[in-house]
Amino acid sequence: MQGIWPTLLRKKGKLSARQINGFTCFYSSLYQPLILPNLTIDNLADCLRKIVSDTRADVLRFDIMDPSWSGFDLHEQALKKIGFKTDRFFCWGNWYLPVNNQSFSAYLQGLSSRVRNTLERRKKKFLAGGRGKLEIITTHDKLSIAIDAWEKIYGASWKIPEPYPEFMPSLISLCATRGWLRLGIAYYDEEPIAAQLWIINHGRAAIYKLAYDEKYANLSPGTILTAHLMQYVIDVDKVHEVDYLTGDDAYKKDWMSHRRERLGLVAYNPVSFWGLACMSKHIAGKIRKRIRKFMK
């Protein structure tokens, strides 16, 4: 076996293209097929040729890949070798922090004076009179209470309701079982007002999901909770990297020091009608974007 490609075959009707997609969704932050480290372009081309032959695919599309991963270029070259026309496309920016063995206090000093001063003022106000409380759940102890708090906060936030309500509670429980869980919750007057799910694995802290009750936005509970979790994963977990996963939200620049990009790879079969049609539509869309950008 040369590798494993988690994929999904899409075909909306008889008069439509057969498209193979990498098995990702809106909960995904990175896609990477499992291939042998010594896999050659010829070996990979044979695998992809077999996949295309078995599925009669007109289009192959792999989203949210790391372009610095050696397999990214390898897939692009192998797809060209079997005669497909390829293109790269931008998915999103990814902000992250290489910890470099520094302590949280050293990290804090490296943040802008604006962020440090804001954090100090907000934390003092939040904790004044014992009204505010911060908690980090890492095990199954009090997990049901924590999940209830998460769902209450998420329901009171600006976020769109979860399309699969059981997903997050199940993920939180799984992370607790595996020792990956860092679920931060901020309380004010005993009321849960902000929560963040961080996942720890292989020395890396992934900031997976966050929410806060908009009624308490003036207290900046999200900022305070981020700093509290950051201190825990740096000083206690001793992670080597903190990763914000998806998106170029402005606030992420306040906490992270580096940015990388996640790209997608799409390939069209030019000798099939639907492959050629989809490729033409793709090229036309890129031209329209360039024209709109030029006109602006």
Phi, psi and chi 1 to 4 in degrees:
 res  aa     phi    psi   chi1   chi2   chi3   chi4
   1 MET       -  131.5 -175.2  174.0   66.7      -
   2 GLN   -92.5  -24.4  -55.0  -70.8  -20.2      -
   3 GLY   176.5  175.5      -      -      -      -
   4 ILE  -128.4  127.9  -60.8  173.2      -      -
   5 TRP  -119.2   96.9  -70.8  -96.6      -      -
   6 PRO   -65.8  113.0  -17.7   31.6      -      -
   7 THR  -138.8  167.8   55.4      -      -      -
   8 LEU  -135.9  128.8 -178.7   66.9      -      -
   9 LEU   -90.3  122.4  177.4   62.6      -      -
  10 ARG  -111.7  132.7  -67.3  179.3   55.1 -157.7
  11 LYS  -151.9  112.7 -176.8  171.4  171.5   60.7
  12 LYS   -81.5  -16.7  -66.1 -178.6  179.2  178.5
  13 GLY  -178.9  179.8      -      -      -      -
  14 LYS   -63.1  -38.7  -69.8 -176.1  178.2  179.7
  15 LEU   -97.5   64.8  -62.0  178.5      -      -
  16 SER  -158.9  164.2   63.6      -      -      -
  17 ALA   -74.1  150.8      -      -      -      -
  18 ARG   -92.8  115.2  -63.2  175.7   67.3   85.8
  19 GLN  -122.0  129.0  179.1  169.3  -41.8      -
  20 ILE   -96.7  122.8  -69.6  178.5      -      -
  21 ASN  -112.2  145.3  -75.4    2.6      -      -
  22 GLY   -60.1  141.9      -      -      -      -
  23 PHE   -77.5   82.6 -163.0   46.7      -      -
  24 THR  -131.5  166.3   59.5      -      -      -
  25 CYS  -152.5 -170.3   67.6      -      -      -
  26 PHE   -68.3  -10.8   46.0   81.6      -      -
  27 TYR   -87.5   -8.3  -71.3  117.8      -      -
  28 SER   -87.3  147.5  -52.7      -      -      -
  29 SER  -121.6  -13.7   59.4      -      -      -
  30 LEU  -161.2  140.2 -174.2   65.5      -      -
  31 TYR  -123.0  131.8  177.2   77.2      -      -
  32 GLN  -151.6  109.2 -175.9  171.5  -54.5      -
  33 PRO   -58.8  150.9  -22.1   33.1      -      -
  34 LEU   -91.9  103.7  -59.6  174.0      -      -
  35 ILE  -122.1  155.9   59.8  173.9      -      -
  36 LEU   -64.0  141.9  -66.0  176.6      -      -
  37 PRO   -63.5  -25.7   20.0  -30.9      -      -
  38 ASN  -101.0   18.4   59.1  -13.0      -      -
  39 LEU   -65.7  130.2 -163.3   64.5      -      -
  40 THR   -92.8  167.8   66.0      -      -      -
  41 ILE   -59.7  -41.7  -66.2  175.1      -      -
  42 ASP   -64.1  -42.9  -72.2  -23.6      -      -
  43 ASN   -61.2  -45.9  -66.6  147.9      -      -
  44 LEU   -66.7  -38.7 -178.4   53.3      -      -
  45 ALA   -61.0  -39.6      -      -      -      -
  46 ASP   -63.4  -41.7  -71.6  -20.3      -      -
  47 CYS   -63.4  -46.8  -65.9      -      -      -
  48 LEU   -67.2  -36.3  -66.0  173.3      -      -
  49 ARG   -62.4  -39.4 -167.7  178.8  -71.9  112.6
  50 LYS   -66.9  -42.1 -179.2   71.1  164.5   59.2
  51 ILE   -60.6  -44.8  -68.4  171.8      -      -
  52 VAL   -66.2  -40.2  170.4      -      -      -
  53 SER   -65.0  -42.6  173.2      -      -      -
  54 ASP   -69.5  -31.9  -70.6  -13.6      -      -
  55 THR  -104.0  -12.4   59.8      -      -      -
  56 ARG    54.2   42.5  -67.2  179.7  -71.7  115.4
  57 ALA   -72.4  140.4      -      -      -      -
  58 ASP   -95.2  -27.5  -54.8  -65.5      -      -
  59 VAL  -138.9  138.9 -178.6      -      -      -
  60 LEU  -119.5  133.6  -81.3   77.9      -      -
  61 ARG  -139.2  123.1  178.7 -174.5  172.9  106.5
  62 PHE  -120.2  114.1  -57.8  114.7      -      -
  63 ASP   -90.0  167.4  -67.5  -32.6      -      -
  64 ILE    38.6   63.6   48.5  176.8      -      -
  65 MET  -107.8  159.6  -62.0  174.8   76.2      -
  66 ASP   -90.3  111.8  179.2    0.8      -      -
  67 PRO   -66.8  -16.9   23.0  -32.0      -      -
  68 SER   -81.9  -13.3   67.7      -      -      -
  69 TRP   -68.9  131.8  173.1   53.1      -      -
  70 SER   -59.5  -29.7   59.7      -      -      -
  71 GLY   -68.5  -19.4      -      -      -      -
  72 PHE   -65.2  -54.0 -174.2   87.5      -      -
  73 ASP   -62.6  -36.5  -72.7  -24.6      -      -
  74 LEU   -62.3  -43.3 -164.4   68.6      -      -
  75 HIS   -65.0  -40.7  -84.9   76.2      -      -
  76 GLU   -61.8  -45.6 -172.0  173.6   46.6      -
  77 GLN   -68.6  -37.9  -65.8  171.7   48.1      -
  78 ALA   -67.6  -37.7      -      -      -      -
  79 LEU   -64.9  -37.9  -74.7  164.0      -      -
  80 LYS   -66.3  -36.2  -70.9  177.0  179.2  177.8
  81 LYS   -65.1  -31.6 -169.0  172.2 -177.2   66.3
  82 ILE   -89.2    8.5   66.3  173.2      -      -
  83 GLY    96.5    4.4      -      -      -      -
  84 PHE   -82.9  149.6  -85.4   55.2      -      -
  85 LYS   -95.1  126.4  -59.3  -62.6 -178.6 -176.8
  86 THR  -112.7  159.6   67.3      -      -      -
  87 ASP  -153.4  145.6 -167.5   21.4      -      -
  88 ARG   -96.0  150.7  -59.9 -179.8  176.0 -163.2
  89 PHE  -144.6  150.6   58.8   91.3      -      -
  90 PHE   -78.0  134.8  175.5   75.4      -      -
  91 CYS  -102.8  -61.8  -65.5      -      -      -
  92 TRP  -168.5  165.7   52.3   62.8      -      -
  93 GLY   -83.8  153.1      -      -      -      -
  94 ASN  -131.5  110.8  167.2 -132.7      -      -
  95 TRP   -91.2  137.5  -73.6   88.3      -      -
  96 TYR  -151.2  165.4   67.8  103.4      -      -
  97 LEU  -128.0  112.9  170.8   75.1      -      -
  98 PRO   -75.0  119.1  -13.1   28.6      -      -
  99 VAL   -73.4  -34.6  177.2      -      -      -
 100 ASN    55.4   39.4  -63.5  -35.9      -      -
 101 ASN    62.7   15.1  -65.0  -45.8      -      -
 102 GLN   -82.3  157.0   65.4 -177.5  -32.9      -
 103 SER   -80.5  168.4   65.2      -      -      -
 104 PHE   -65.1  -38.6  174.7   74.2      -      -
 105 SER   -62.7  -38.4   60.3      -      -      -
 106 ALA   -68.0  -40.7      -      -      -      -
 107 TYR   -60.8  -43.2  158.8   76.0      -      -
 108 LEU   -61.3  -39.9 -162.3   60.3      -      -
 109 GLN   -66.7  -21.8  -71.1  -54.9  -52.5      -
 110 GLY   -81.8  -11.6      -      -      -      -
 111 LEU   -76.7  162.8  -60.9 -178.7      -      -
 112 SER   -65.0  151.8   69.8      -      -      -
 113 SER   -60.9  -32.1   57.9      -      -      -
 114 ARG   -61.1  -47.2  174.8 -175.4   59.6   81.4
 115 VAL   -66.7  -44.2  173.4      -      -      -
 116 ARG   -62.2  -45.4  -68.5 -160.3  -48.5  -87.2
 117 ASN   -66.5  -41.5  -67.2  -24.3      -      -
 118 THR   -62.2  -45.6  -61.0      -      -      -
 119 LEU   -61.1  -43.5  178.6   59.5      -      -
 120 GLU   -63.5  -44.2 -174.3  177.5   -8.4      -
 121 ARG   -66.6  -46.4  -71.0 -164.1  -44.7  -88.7
 122 ARG   -67.0  -39.9  -63.9  -65.2 -173.4  179.2
 123 LYS   -66.4  -40.1 -172.9  174.3 -179.3  180.0
 124 LYS   -61.9  -43.8 -174.7  176.4 -179.5 -179.9
 125 LYS   -66.3  -41.4  178.6 -178.6  177.5 -178.6
 126 PHE   -64.1  -41.4  178.7   78.1      -      -
 127 LEU   -87.6   -8.5  -62.8  175.6      -      -
 128 ALA   -57.1  133.3      -      -      -      -
 129 GLY    68.8   14.7      -      -      -      -
 130 GLY    69.1   17.8      -      -      -      -
 131 ARG   -77.9  -32.0  -60.4  179.8   69.9 -176.4
 132 GLY   -99.2  147.2      -      -      -      -
 133 LYS  -145.8  141.4 -176.8  178.8   73.2  171.3
 134 LEU  -119.0  138.2  -58.6  170.3      -      -
 135 GLU  -140.9  144.0 -174.7  175.4   30.4      -
 136 ILE  -124.0  117.9  -61.9  176.2      -      -
 137 ILE   -92.9  128.0  -53.9  -64.2      -      -
 138 THR  -123.8  -14.1   62.3      -      -      -
 139 THR  -129.9 -173.3   67.0      -      -      -
 140 HIS   -75.8  -11.4  -84.7  -77.5      -      -
 141 ASP   -60.8  127.4  -66.0  -19.0      -      -
 142 LYS    60.8   19.1  -59.0 -168.6  -66.6 -176.2
 143 LEU   -66.5  -39.5 -167.8   61.7      -      -
 144 SER   -63.6  -38.2   60.9      -      -      -
 145 ILE   -65.7  -41.0  -63.2  171.6      -      -
 146 ALA   -64.9  -40.9      -      -      -      -
 147 ILE   -65.8  -41.0  -70.4  173.9      -      -
 148 ASP   -60.2  -40.9  -72.1  -17.2      -      -
 149 ALA   -64.8  -42.2      -      -      -      -
 150 TRP   -57.8  -48.8  167.0  -90.7      -      -
 151 GLU   -67.1  -34.7  -66.7 -176.0  -38.0      -
 152 LYS   -66.5  -45.5 -177.5  176.6 -179.0  179.0
 153 ILE   -64.2  -45.8  -66.7  163.2      -      -
 154 TYR   -61.4  -39.2 -160.0   86.9      -      -
 155 GLY   -67.3  -26.1      -      -      -      -
 156 ALA   -94.8    2.1      -      -      -      -
 157 SER   -92.1 -177.5   74.2      -      -      -
 158 TRP   -80.3   -4.7   71.7   98.4      -      -
 159 LYS   -72.6  148.8  -57.0  -95.7 -172.9  175.6
 160 ILE   -68.2  137.6  -62.8  170.5      -      -
 161 PRO   -54.7  143.3  -25.8   34.1      -      -
 162 GLU   -61.2  128.5  -69.7  -76.5   -5.6      -
 163 PRO   -69.2  -24.5   23.4  -31.9      -      -
 164 TYR  -124.5   88.8  -58.4   99.9      -      -
 165 PRO   -57.6  -26.3  -22.4   33.0      -      -
 166 GLU   -84.4  -10.7  -66.0  -57.2  -44.7      -
 167 PHE   -63.6  -53.1  176.8   78.2      -      -
 168 MET   -64.8  -46.7  -74.3  -57.2  -61.8      -
 169 PRO   -57.4  -38.9  -27.3   36.1      -      -
 170 SER   -67.9  -40.4  -62.4      -      -      -
 171 LEU   -65.3  -43.7  176.7   61.2      -      -
 172 ILE   -60.2  -43.8  -69.5  169.5      -      -
 173 SER   -65.0  -42.1 -178.1      -      -      -
 174 LEU   -61.5  -44.9  173.1   66.1      -      -
 175 CYS   -62.2  -37.9  -71.3      -      -      -
 176 ALA   -63.5  -42.2      -      -      -      -
 177 THR   -63.0  -39.4  -60.3      -      -      -
 178 ARG   -86.0   -6.2  -60.8  -71.5  178.4   86.6
 179 GLY    82.1   16.5      -      -      -      -
 180 TRP   -94.8  -11.6  -56.7  -20.5      -      -
 181 LEU   -77.3  130.9 -177.9   65.6      -      -
 182 ARG  -136.1   88.8  -56.5  -64.4 -179.1  -92.7
 183 LEU  -102.9  105.8  178.7   60.1      -      -
 184 GLY   -90.8  135.5      -      -      -      -
 185 ILE  -133.1  132.8  -58.5  176.5      -      -
 186 ALA  -106.0  130.7      -      -      -      -
 187 TYR  -114.0  146.4  -65.5   86.6      -      -
 188 TYR  -137.4  122.8 -162.7   72.6      -      -
 189 ASP    53.2   41.0  -69.3  -21.9      -      -
 190 GLU    69.9    6.1  -57.3  -59.6  -36.4      -
 191 GLU  -101.6  127.5 -169.2   73.2   18.3      -
 192 PRO   -69.1  125.1   24.2  -31.5      -      -
 193 ILE  -124.1  -14.1   64.4  169.2      -      -
 194 ALA  -154.0  147.2      -      -      -      -
 195 ALA  -149.0  147.3      -      -      -      -
 196 GLN  -140.2  133.2  -63.2 -174.3   13.4      -
 197 LEU  -101.7  113.4  171.9   60.5      -      -
 198 TRP  -110.4  142.1  -68.1   31.6      -      -
 199 ILE  -119.3  125.4  -59.9  173.8      -      -
 200 ILE  -105.3  126.5  -56.1  -65.5      -      -
 201 ASN  -159.9  133.2 -166.4   19.7      -      -
 202 HIS    51.9   42.9  -64.3  -63.0      -      -
 203 GLY    72.5   20.3      -      -      -      -
 204 ARG  -129.6  135.2  179.7  169.6  161.7  -92.3
 205 ALA  -105.6  116.4      -      -      -      -
 206 ALA  -102.1  120.9      -      -      -      -
 207 ILE   -84.3   99.3  -54.3  174.5      -      -
 208 TYR   -86.5  -45.7 -170.8   75.1      -      -
 209 LYS  -156.5  144.9 -142.3  169.0 -178.9   64.2
 210 LEU  -146.1  156.9   50.0   85.5      -      -
 211 ALA  -163.1  155.9      -      -      -      -
 212 TYR  -147.4  155.4   62.9   83.9      -      -
 213 ASP   -74.7  121.0 -172.2  -30.3      -      -
 214 GLU   -62.9  -21.9  -67.8 -176.9  -77.2      -
 215 LYS   -63.3  -23.6  -65.1 -162.6  -57.2  -71.0
 216 TYR  -109.0   21.5  -62.3   91.9      -      -
 217 ALA   -58.8  -31.9      -      -      -      -
 218 ASN   -65.6  -17.2   64.4  -51.9      -      -
 219 LEU   -87.8   -7.9  -66.0  172.2      -      -
 220 SER    51.2   49.6  -59.2      -      -      -
 221 PRO   -64.9  -29.5   25.8  -34.7      -      -
 222 GLY   -65.6  -43.0      -      -      -      -
 223 THR   -62.2  -46.4  -60.3      -      -      -
 224 ILE   -63.7  -41.2  -63.2  164.8      -      -
 225 LEU   -69.3  -37.6 -167.5   54.3      -      -
 226 THR   -59.5  -46.3  -63.8      -      -      -
 227 ALA   -63.0  -39.5      -      -      -      -
 228 HIS   -64.5  -44.4 -171.1   61.0      -      -
 229 LEU   -69.3  -38.0  -79.0  157.2      -      -
 230 MET   -60.6  -42.6 -169.1   72.2   78.0      -
 231 GLN   -62.2  -39.4 -178.1  173.0   13.6      -
 232 TYR   -66.6  -48.6 -168.9   94.7      -      -
 233 VAL   -71.1  -27.6  -58.7      -      -      -
 234 ILE   -81.1  -47.7  -69.3  175.7      -      -
 235 ASP   -87.1  -31.0  -73.9  -11.8      -      -
 236 VAL   -98.6  -53.5  178.8      -      -      -
 237 ASP   -77.0  -21.7  -69.3  -42.5      -      -
 238 LYS    56.1   45.3  -50.2 -106.9 -178.3 -129.5
 239 VAL   -69.5  157.4  -62.1      -      -      -
 240 HIS   -98.8  -10.6   60.7   76.4      -      -
 241 GLU  -153.1  141.6 -178.9 -179.7  -73.1      -
 242 VAL  -116.8  130.9 -177.9      -      -      -
 243 ASP  -127.3  124.5 -171.9  -13.1      -      -
 244 TYR   -84.1   -1.0 -110.9  123.4      -      -
 245 LEU    66.6  -81.9  -61.9 -178.4      -      -
 246 THR  -123.7  134.6   63.2      -      -      -
 247 GLY   101.4  153.2      -      -      -      -
 248 ASP  -103.4   32.7  -86.0  -44.6      -      -
 249 ASP   -54.5  137.7  -50.5   83.8      -      -
 250 ALA   -57.9  -38.1      -      -      -      -
 251 TYR   -64.7  -21.9   69.0   86.8      -      -
 252 LYS   -67.1  -28.1  -66.0  177.1 -179.0  176.9
 253 LYS   -65.6  -24.6  -59.7  176.7 -172.6  178.3
 254 ASP   -67.5  -30.0  -68.5  -21.6      -      -
 255 TRP  -105.7  -28.8  -59.1   98.0      -      -
 256 MET  -104.1  158.4  -55.9  -69.8  114.2      -
 257 SER  -109.6  -17.7   57.8      -      -      -
 258 HIS  -131.0  156.0  -68.8   64.6      -      -
 259 ARG  -134.8  136.8 -179.6 -174.5 -179.3  -84.5
 260 ARG  -132.4  171.8   55.8 -161.3  166.5 -162.4
 261 GLU  -118.6  149.9  -67.1 -172.2  -15.9      -
 262 ARG  -107.6  127.7  -60.6  -49.7 -173.9 -159.4
 263 LEU  -117.5  160.4  -57.8 -176.3      -      -
 264 GLY  -112.6  162.0      -      -      -      -
 265 LEU  -130.7  122.7 -172.9   61.0      -      -
 266 VAL  -121.9  143.1   63.0      -      -      -
 267 ALA  -138.1  137.4      -      -      -      -
 268 TYR  -119.7  140.8  -56.7   95.4      -      -
 269 ASN   -86.3  105.9 -175.7   -3.6      -      -
 270 PRO   -74.4   -9.9   29.5  -33.3      -      -
 271 VAL   -96.2   -2.6  -60.0      -      -      -
 272 SER  -103.5  148.5   77.5      -      -      -
 273 PHE   -58.4  -49.5  170.6   79.7      -      -
 274 TRP   -71.3  -32.4  -71.9  110.6      -      -
 275 GLY   -63.0  -44.5      -      -      -      -
 276 LEU   -66.6  -40.0 -173.5   60.3      -      -
 277 ALA   -64.5  -44.1      -      -      -      -
 278 CYS   -66.8  -37.7  -69.1      -      -      -
 279 MET   -64.7  -40.9 -178.1  174.0   68.0      -
 280 SER   -63.6  -41.5  -58.8      -      -      -
 281 LYS   -64.3  -39.6 -177.1  178.5  178.8 -178.2
 282 HIS   -63.9  -46.0  176.4   75.6      -      -
 283 ILE   -64.8  -41.4  -66.4  170.9      -      -
 284 ALA   -62.1  -39.1      -      -      -      -
 285 GLY   -64.0  -39.6      -      -      -      -
 286 LYS   -66.8  -37.8  -68.0 -174.5   71.5  172.5
 287 ILE   -65.4  -42.9  -67.8  171.8      -      -
 288 ARG   -60.5  -41.4  -78.0 -163.8  -60.2  -87.2
 289 LYS   -62.4  -42.0  -79.6 -174.5  179.3  179.2
 290 ARG   -65.7  -38.7  -72.0  174.6 -176.7  170.2
 291 ILE   -65.5  -44.7  -68.0  173.4      -      -
 292 ARG   -62.2  -40.4  -76.4 -162.3  -65.5  -92.9
 293 LYS   -64.2  -41.0 -173.5  176.2 -180.0  179.9
 294 PHE   -66.0  -41.6  175.1   77.8      -      -
 295 MET   -65.4  -33.0  -65.7  -61.3  -71.5      -
 296 LYS   -70.5      -  -71.6  179.9  179.8  178.8
